[in-house]
């Protein structure tokens, strides 16, 4: 975990300095890499599905399952993020004081964003795309039921970044799916600039009680 967090922190400077065009090009390369690695992603997903049978509901199994169409939809989602306006540099407030001094509040990247989320593989690509578009490095921690799928997706996204010479450490996946890893993210002061819990009330309440980083 510490090695991954150090690599993520070191990637901040490169990612925050990417231009809008560079970020959009990277996002499209990530989308292309998802399609190119479809077979590997589906194979990993098949293992997740087999392991999850009998332990989760049919609804959860459906959310966990990936198909060619769903992977194509994930890639399209990344391309749609590339088409969004760049939030970095957006002027949030602008006023001039009585003494003539002009003051602007401008949107800048947060830095390293950690996201804890449930076992939905598509969230992996969604979160990575939104983080990169806003100039941030992401550290993803998904549910154990979808770990193999998420790992294959992240490997594909990283391949897309490497093809452009951009650091693969812009997108990171926690390899430990135990509760200890979630707690480690919640208390990773000096590494995590913002933690986002994407899940039910239990996860959110745990973050509120435990986290010492910004949530």
Secondary structure, DSSP 8 states (H G I E B T S, - for coil): -HHHHHHHHHHHHHHHT--HHHHHHHHHHHHHHHHHTHHHHHHHHHHHHHHHTTTS-HHHHHHH---HHHHHHHHHHHHHHHHS---TT-EEEEEE-TTS-EEEEE----SEEEEEE-S-HHHHHHHHHHHHHTT-EEEEE--GGGHHHHHHHHHHHHHHHHTTT--GGGEEE-S--SHHHHHHHHT-TTT-SEEEEES-HHHHHHHHHH--S--
